[in-house]
Amino acid sequence: MTRIILIRHGQTAWNKVERIRGQVDIPLDETGLAQARATAQRVVEDWQPSAVISSPLRRAVQTAEIIAHQLGQEVCLEPGLLDINFGQWQGLSPAHVERRWPEMATAWLTAPHTVHFPGGGSLDQVKQRSMTALHALIERYGGQQIIVVAHTVVNRVVMCAVLGLDNSHYWRIGQDTCAINVFRWHEGVFYVDSLNDTCHLRHLA
């Protein structure tokens, strides 16, 4: 059995005042750093991971480094965990997007699996590369526990796949900043133990 502890990165300034992030490389803010420290403490208390793997983007790497430091480990970067490419939407507010691309903005909220972002990618592309990366990690760390730090889009897509759902269910998966998701791979089948767990952040509210 291989256990995957899948974590979303901590808060950034573009989470607090919502701007579409995607592959824009922005750092954690002070709240995000505090969330990462609380998440690291939770990891140390509850698991004994063999590795900490992260998306290459700074907000994920910072979160992963804080966790890895508590474990006395180094962070391994995995390009397959990179956030979605929102293309021309990146850096814009949702309101701006709704004004400029009203039909696509509606489709994103109601049928996200049908959207290919202008100058960017799609959820299906994220699913293909993130699940390929995940299965490679499972093969590499078979029978162990691993920490994987990524993004809300990646994590939602991965959890849909783990639950046997297609990307039309994307918005039905909650994924708050520094949320923890735990699932297992055993004899070719995924088993989910927890989803969008933020209990470790309660004292920060």
Phi and psi in degrees as a GROMACS rama.xvg file:
@    title "Ramachandran Plot"
@    xaxis  label "Phi"
@    yaxis  label "Psi"
@TYPE xy
-112.462  128.567  THR-2
-105.992  129.368  ARG-3
-111.758  123.009  ILE-4
-103.249  100.822  ILE-5
-95.6454  121.527  LEU-6
-122.583  137.862  ILE-7
-85.2497  148.481  ARG-8
-63.6697  166.687  HIS-9
-76.3097  177.75  GLY-10
-67.5523  144.862  GLN-11
-120.881  171.802  THR-12
-60.8373  -27.8713  ALA-13
-84.2554  -6.42505  TRP-14
-86.6229  -39.4286  ASN-15
-67.2116  -49.8105  LYS-16
-110.812  100.481  VAL-17
-62.1878  120.715  GLU-18
-132.419  148.241  ARG-19
-74.513  120.616  ILE-20
-91.0845  -62.0869  ARG-21
55.4101  -125.724  GLY-22
-95.9573  11.3803  GLN-23
-68.766  130.408  VAL-24
-93.1987  86.085  ASP-25
-109.889  149.266  ILE-26
-85.9626  169.254  PRO-27
-67.0844  149.693  LEU-28
-92.6608  -174.621  ASP-29
-61.8264  -39.4826  GLU-30
-63.8216  -41.1978  THR-31
-62.6227  -38.7602  GLY-32
-64.6309  -40.6505  LEU-33
-65.4956  -39.4289  ALA-34
-62.9859  -41.1767  GLN-35
-64.2077  -39.825  ALA-36
-64.7694  -41.0304  ARG-37
-65.8502  -37.6016  ALA-38
-66.4673  -40.0721  THR-39
-60.2267  -42.6629  ALA-40
-62.6529  -41.0996  GLN-41
-62.7785  -43.0522  ARG-42
-61.3537  -46.5392  VAL-43
-60.5161  -38.7811  VAL-44
-72.3604  -33.8119  GLU-45
-107.511  -20.4952  ASP-46
-139.038  166.65  TRP-47
-129.224  71.3579  GLN-48
-70.9888  148.972  PRO-49
-87.2969  -20.3967  SER-50
-156.137  153.765  ALA-51
-120.596  117.008  VAL-52
-116.35  139.966  ILE-53
-138.328  151.572  SER-54
-57.1118  150.942  SER-55
-73.1367  -12.6305  PRO-56
-71.7491  145.425  LEU-57
-57.1442  -41.354  ARG-58
-63.3822  -34.1738  ARG-59
-76.6043  -42.689  ALA-60
-61.5312  -42.8612  VAL-61
-60.224  -43.7143  GLN-62
-61.296  -46.9704  THR-63
-64.4823  -38.5416  ALA-64
-65.0703  -38.4185  GLU-65
-64.9488  -40.5296  ILE-66
-66.5052  -47.4576  ILE-67
-62.0515  -37.3732  ALA-68
-59.5082  -42.2376  HIS-69
-65.223  -25.9788  GLN-70
-94.6649  -5.73046  LEU-71
69.9572  33.8802  GLY-72
-123.25  173.024  GLN-73
-106.595  156.987  GLU-74
-89.2908  133.858  VAL-75
-102.261  127.329  CYS-76
-87.6495  139.257  LEU-77
-129.27  105.621  GLU-78
-58.1361  -26.3902  PRO-79
-66.1562  -13.4148  GLY-80
-94.8047  3.24965  LEU-81
-56.2349  143.439  LEU-82
-62.8376  164.248  ASP-83
-63.4592  151.251  ILE-84
-91.2619  104.747  ASN-85
-80.756  1.67157  PHE-86
58.7739  -127.424  GLY-87
-68.9572  -11.0751  GLN-88
-79.788  -20.628  TRP-89
-61.706  131.803  GLN-90
88.4793  -8.22501  GLY-91
-92.7081  158.868  LEU-92
-82.2224  154.982  SER-93
-56.1631  -36.1727  PRO-94
-63.4047  -40.9411  ALA-95
-62.5814  -44.731  HIS-96
-60.1816  -44.0083  VAL-97
-62.1246  -35.2852  GLU-98
-72.4493  -40.1857  ARG-99
-85.8179  -36.0468  ARG-100
-127.309  64.323  TRP-101
-59.5739  -42.1145  PRO-102
-69.095  -42.4406  GLU-103
-68.7204  -36.5385  MET-104
-62.6486  -40.258  ALA-105
-65.6734  -42.9258  THR-106
-61.5812  -39.9628  ALA-107
-59.9425  -35.732  TRP-108
-84.9072  -20.7453  LEU-109
-114.728  -27.9393  THR-110
-144.641  65.1524  ALA-111
-59.7917  -26.4081  PRO-112
-69.7223  -12.7646  HIS-113
-94.4644  -6.63051  THR-114
-92.7867  131.624  VAL-115
-118.572  114.709  HIS-116
-68.8227  140.205  PHE-117
-60.9885  119.239  PRO-118
74.7946  10.0894  GLY-119
-132.058  -144.583  GLY-120
-122.679  -156.665  GLY-121
-143.407  166.743  SER-122
-64.9222  -34.4882  LEU-123
-63.1768  -37.8462  ASP-124
-64.7289  -41.8855  GLN-125
-61.9956  -43.6132  VAL-126
-60.0715  -45.0767  LYS-127
-61.6606  -49.1226  GLN-128
-76.3289  -35.4252  ARG-129
-72.0897  -38.1624  SER-130
-73.8384  -32.5442  MET-131
-62.2565  -44.1981  THR-132
-63.5267  -43.1536  ALA-133
-62.3729  -45.1337  LEU-134
-66.4762  -33.3253  HIS-135
-66.1913  -38.7691  ALA-136
-66.4863  -40.2534  LEU-137
-61.953  -39.6486  ILE-138
-67.5545  -40.0029  GLU-139
-70.0169  -38.1059  ARG-140
-114.463  35.3533  TYR-141
-53.9972  133.154  GLY-142
79.3521  7.36459  GLY-143
-118.439  178.739  GLN-144
-108.147  135.493  GLN-145
-134.296  148.304  ILE-146
-97.2718  132.196  ILE-147
-126.872  121.902  VAL-148
-112.163  122.78  VAL-149
-144.562  -145.579  ALA-150
-125.397  164.993  HIS-151
-58.0988  -42.8239  THR-152
-65.7159  -49.5916  VAL-153
-58.5347  -47.9524  VAL-154
-64.6653  -40.9424  ASN-155
-63.7101  -43.7372  ARG-156
-63.9682  -44.1781  VAL-157
-61.8504  -44.9909  VAL-158
-67.0896  -34.8502  MET-159
-59.099  -47.5013  CYS-160
-63.1816  -42.9648  ALA-161
-62.0588  -35.7611  VAL-162
-85.152  0.144748  LEU-163
78.3116  23.6608  GLY-164
-106.793  149.408  LEU-165
-86.0337  177.739  ASP-166
-72.0952  -6.50313  ASN-167
-66.3186  -18.3158  SER-168
-92.3504  8.4957  HIS-169
-47.5127  -49.1437  TYR-170
-74.3257  -7.23299  TRP-171
-86.8708  -1.78865  ARG-172
-103.708  114.594  ILE-173
-74.5214  146.057  GLY-174
-158.401  86.6675  GLN-175
-81.3084  165.917  ASP-176
-61.9722  135.074  THR-177
58.9495  24.7895  CYS-178
-68.3584  148.682  ALA-179
-112.735  132.164  ILE-180
-121.679  135.504  ASN-181
-125.913  128.186  VAL-182
-146.533  163.267  PHE-183
-124.246  150.876  ARG-184
-114.486  118.17  TRP-185
-141.036  117.836  HIS-186
50.9667  45.7152  GLU-187
82.3737  10.1672  GLY-188
-131.602  140.151  VAL-189
-88.4266  141.186  PHE-190
-129.345  127.159  TYR-191
-95.8995  129.033  VAL-192
-100.643  -37.893  ASP-193
-155.601  156.44  SER-194
-141.868  130.304  LEU-195
53.3514  44.997  ASN-196
-80.7538  119.414  ASP-197
-124.273  21.6588  THR-198
-57.6594  -32.5564  CYS-199
-70.2161  -8.89542  HIS-200
-103.043  2.03951  LEU-201
-59.3584  -36.8607  ARG-202
-72.1621  -9.15533  HIS-203
-91.278  -11.7967  LEU-204
